[in-house]
Amino acid sequence: MQTPVYFDYAATTPVDPVVAQAMTACLTLDGTFGNPASRSHLFGWKAEEAVENARRDVADLIGADPREIVWTSGATESDNLAIKGVVEHFRAEHPETVPHIISSAIEHKAVVDTCEYLAATGAELTMLKPGADGLITVAQVADALRPNTVLVSLMHVNNELGNITDIAAIADLCRSNNIIYHIDASQSVGKIEIDLRAVDADLLSLSAHKFYGPKGAGALFVRRRVSTSIAAQMHGGGHERGLRSGTLATHQIVGLGAAAARARQVLTDDAQRLSALRTRLLDGVMSDGAARLNSHSAECVPGIVNICFPGVDGETLLIALNKLAVSSGSACTSASVAPSYVLAALGLSDADALSSLRFSMGRYTTEAEVDFAIAEIRRTLAQLQG
């Protein structure tokens, strides 16, 4: 069977060879395998140094102070720590007040499910709905604010659409109202520029495997002014300044740091190349007017494109495109045959949502692969519509 051409970089990315090499050097007896918390001997010192170097590399990528980086197992854990941590701390400090959370209907399930869990335990929750353009605006957030709003959690880049949220404007709004703002930046870190010296957000989640690092490694940026306003979700040892206990996975953290350093080197070149590939793909697929773009035409990262093929059964289309590794939505919901809740929130009918596919490209996507995908899509549509 022919290996399909990979167009699912939004789900996960292959580890960059530079990253793999750095990780391998932390696994065996002759490498940096020690426990970073073992400060009584050389093995622990070397591991701690490697971890702190990685912390600095991640901080540099997003314009943060290394002391504001907390290691986690990935963005899902980071989202949980940020959202539950803020609300649970607020409840402990203000038991007489019901906390109010603002999020949106197009967030990743790691945020949606966490917010809904807190709502089920008594918190008030407002889930903003995007316009037909798939964007959540600062005006919507402003209109949703209440006296008891304690947290706004809105992603930077949508994982199904690639649409970009104006995080700087929302951060300024939250700051002026003394509300904590959390950003799920899983799909933006390492792909587009983020500078937390300019974006005054409080919390930001990231995951290594979305930008050519290993699975199982992530971080939560915690601005110092809110570091005492978060209740830990894991206890036992007081690691990471008491916010996340557990022995640090040196090899994975080093991999995350190496991926961050590599991203800083190639971010501009990657973005420019992917922008050209996005244009090439859209020109080839949509030239006959038979397809419709679900992603925003301008406010969108270059590597993600969500396209609707009206009148074609989505499951049949996905199966027929077996030479391409593409997705019908988020990897976390890919086992479901229900329409994408993100596309439904945009107002798409069930039929159109089920007829939509996400194509995501990355560092190793080539022009030849894009041309192959265009030809496969055209051939398959002709067969299904013929």
Residue, then its C-alpha position, 0 to 999 in steps of 0.5 A: m500500500q502506498t504511504p499517503v502524502y502527509f497533510d495533517y500537520a495541525a494534528t501533529t508534526p514529525v520531530d525535527p532531526v535536530v530535535a531527535q538528536a538532542m533528545t537522544a543525548c539525554l537517554t543513555l548512561d553516557g548522556t544527560f540522563g540524570n534527574p534534574a532534581s538530584r542536586s547532590h551530584l554531577f548527573g543531576w547538575k547536568a540534567e538541571e542545566a539542560v532543562e534550564n537551557a530549554r526553559r530559556d529557549v522556550a521563553d525566547l521563542i515567545g518573548a517571556d522570562p524563563r522563570e515564567i515557563v512551567w513544564t507540563s505534558g502538553a497543551t491539554e494539561s496546560d489548559n487544565l492547569a490554567i483554567k481550573g487553577v485560576v477558577e479554583h484559586f478564586r473560589a478559595e479566596h472569594p467563596e461568596t462570589v460565583p466565578h464567571i468564565i468567558s470562552s468560545a464555541i470554537e475552542h479546542k476540546a481541552v478548553v471547552d470540556t474544562c470550562e464545561y466541567l467548571a460550569a457543571t460545578g457551579a461556575e457561570l460560563t459564556m461561550l462566544k459564537p463566531g461570526a460567519d467569518g470564523l473570528i472571535t472579536v474583542a467587541q464580543v468579549a467586551d460585551a460579555l464582561r460581568p462584574n464577576t468575570v475572572l477568566v477569559s480563555l480564547m485561543h490564538v489560532n483555531n486548530e480546524l480553521g487556522n483563523i487568527t484571534d486578535i490576542a493583543a486587543i483582548a489582552d489589553l481589554c482584560r488587563s484594563n478590567n483586571i481579568i486574567y486572560h489565558i491563550d491556547a497557543s498550540q497552533s501558533v507557537g513556532k509558526i507565527e510570531i508571538d511576543l508576550r512583551a507586547v501582548d499583555a496576556d497572563l497565561l499561554s499554553l503550548s505543545a511541543h508536538k505541534f512544532y516539530g518537538p516530541k509528544g508528551a511535552g508542553a509548557l504553560f507561560v505564567r506571568r509573574r503577576v498571576s503566579t500566586s493566583i493559580a491552584a496547582q492541579m498536581h501535587g507531590g514534591g513542589h516542582e515547578r515553583g509548586l505549580r506542577s509536581g512530578t519528575l521532569a522528563t529531561h529528554q522531552i523538555v530538551g526536545l521542546g527547547a530544541a524545537a523552540a530554538r529551531a523555530r526561531q531560526v526558521l520561523t520567517d522562512d517557514a511562514q513565507r514558504l507555507s504562504a506560497l503553498r497555501t496559495r498554490l493549493l487554493d488556486g488549484v482546488m478552488s479554481d472551478g468554483a466547486a469548493r468553498l473556503n471555510s477558513h478566513s481568507a486573510e486572518c489565517v495561518p499559512g499552514i491550515v486550510n479548511i475547504c468545503f466540497p458541497g454536495v459530496d459526502g464527506e466520509t466518502l470523500l475522505i475514504a476516496l482520498n486515501k493517497l492523502a493524509v488529511s483530516s475532517g476536523s480536530a484529531c481529538t474528535s476524528a473518531s466521531v462521524a458527527p459534524s464538526y462543532v467548530l464548523a457548526a458554530l460558523g453556521l454551516s449545515d450538517a451536510d456542508a460541515l461533513s463535506s469539509l476537510r482540513f488540509s494542513m501543511g508544514r516544514y517538509t511539505t513540498e510543491a510537488e506534494v501540493d500539486f499531487a494533492i490538487a490532482e488527487i482532489r480533482r480526480t476524486l471529485a470528478q468520480l464522486q460527482g460524475 
